[in-house]
């Protein structure tokens, strides 16, 4: 093997080890048990009811069952393919990112099982990214089809996750604090795995157990700004202010406690430790980078060139780590995904800059609508694409980055990771 080929192999392997470490840091088996209450603290006659939703919720439920010493029951909803075997907590699978009837039915059942709780009961709510789509119970007078249409349009619009979740909260019968309100007067402990920039509680799965200060007017403004078609029933609901969420100070949430147990920053720090062990300086650029994916890719390429040319913000070898959630305004008809779109734009901007490698992927194992976590780029990505008769610029214009990297054999496939702390990006400069 040539020296250049050896560097390529080592760089790819290091990037993948960092990605795997980021995912491992957010595994429910690691982060759930330290935050569980003492079973002895449950009052005599009190029950432990476990509910939740998200891509990590089934694995979180499994972690609860493995650690909790005492009776419990419950229901959680996760993405198709993400179920875990549980003895006492029912696991329901539903669709993500566009919700389906299975998620709607599960959300309705979840609310029903919370009826008649007492002050002695404890509700343990397990929330992770993806919970918005997996708990799609429409507000009164709205239909699942209404929510599906709005969701599809939002996903293509370029709206941020915070903007999308503002809309979701105000068209829901369960989000925006309503799930916690239904638990009153029981004590509610919510354990959150964050997949959103800034780790705002209200944006994780659209905040089913936390208060929300945003309004119907805010949701309507988002829909109008992105020119989202609004079904008549949804428009009337928002214009009349009928969908107001549970606000701060509401007495029904007085006995609610919320804890962040895994975050994008924790995942980046885990990757940084792997880099240091390999003799590479980690530079964490931020855990909440947002914006159009292709523009973010161009910016990251510029920082990588700064490292090569000026040794800033750190001399090579170093790795630029970042998290957050970029967006894609879909104009083409290809097989896209925000992480691979970011990478393809980065490769085009780098133009075969020597010594620069990068990996970008979603820590849940799904980038866009594909069961592909992300991809890798190397200094010869564009050269290999040309040899394979791939037009990189045309693929970017058509939002077709998954096909681009799949053809090159550079897709990163993890399978279901059973967690979700959002996007992970590592730019290695050797």
ABEGO torsion letter per residue (X at the ends): XBAAAAAAAAAAAAAAAAAAAAAAAABAAAAAAAABBBAAABBBGBBBBBBEBEAAAAAAAAAAAAABBEBBBEBBBBBBGABBBBAABBBBBBBOABBBAAAAAAAAAAAAAABGBBAABBBBBBBBBGAAAABABBBBGBBAAAAAAAAAAAAAAGBBAAAAAAAAAAABAABGGAAAAAAOABBBBBBBBBABBGGBAAABGGGAABBBABBAAAAAAAAAAAGBBBBAAAAAAAAAGAABBBBBGBAAAAABBBBBABBAAAAAAAAAAAAAAAGBBBBBAEAABBEBAAAAAAAAAAAAAAAAAAGOABBOBBBBBBBEBBBBBBABABBBEAAAAAAAAAAAAAGGBBGBBBBBBBAAGBBEABBBAEBBBBAAAAAAAAAAGBBAAAAAAAGAAAAAAAAAGABBBAEBAGBBAEBBBBBBBX
